[in-house]
Amino acid sequence: MAAARVAVFGGTFDPFHLGHLAVAEQARDGILADDTWVVPAGVPPLHGPALAGAADRLEICRAAIAGHRGISVLDLELRRPGPSYTVDTMRDLAAAHPDVQLWVVLGADAARQIAAWHGAAELLAGYHFVLVNRAGEALIHHAEAIGLGYRPERTRVVGIESPDISATEIRRRVAAGEPLDGLVSPAVAAMIAARGLYR
């Protein structure tokens, strides 16, 4: 019997929006995985601090995926002190789920920065990657990925159909009092409003 296959989708998710949801679903389907595990970062190492707190971002992620099969949210990085390094998360997940084939989900822009990541060599040698091309980023192709150090037999490139949405634009709209229709789910929009986030 083939090992279960899971896409691991980390990010700041400040906030989790419909573009993220498209990636979570289509990356999973693109590698014929059983599930996507969404992992919000506690302390993002390559970006400035998140504007919303960890608890708020966790609840936003859970609200955003409610009713969508094959997606779960893990609070692994939010419970761990210090910077949220993907290599630590993958080690923990591999130890806890030895029978699962783990695939790291990366957008094209993030994929191009892998050399700067903490533990990059261990990640590239030990895990599978699904690199996603979505609107708003320059496309990455398999040949470029191999040149960046991704292993051919462990790497897939998947095109994602999703609206061109950025968390930065969502935060700007909230601050300006503009609607979030078509950018986040109604449940997420209601949570942002109720908690007074991004004002």
Secondary structure, DSSP 8 states (H G I E B T S, - for coil): ---EEEEEEEE--TT--HHHHHHHHHHHHHTT-SEEEEEE-SS-SSS---SS-HHHHHHHHHHHHTT-TTEEE--HHHHS-S---HHHHHHHHHHH-TTEEEEEEEEHHHHHTGGGSTTHHHHHHH-EEEEEE-TTS----HHHHHHTT--GGGEEEEE-------HHHHHHHHHHT---TTTS-HHHHHHHHHHTTT-
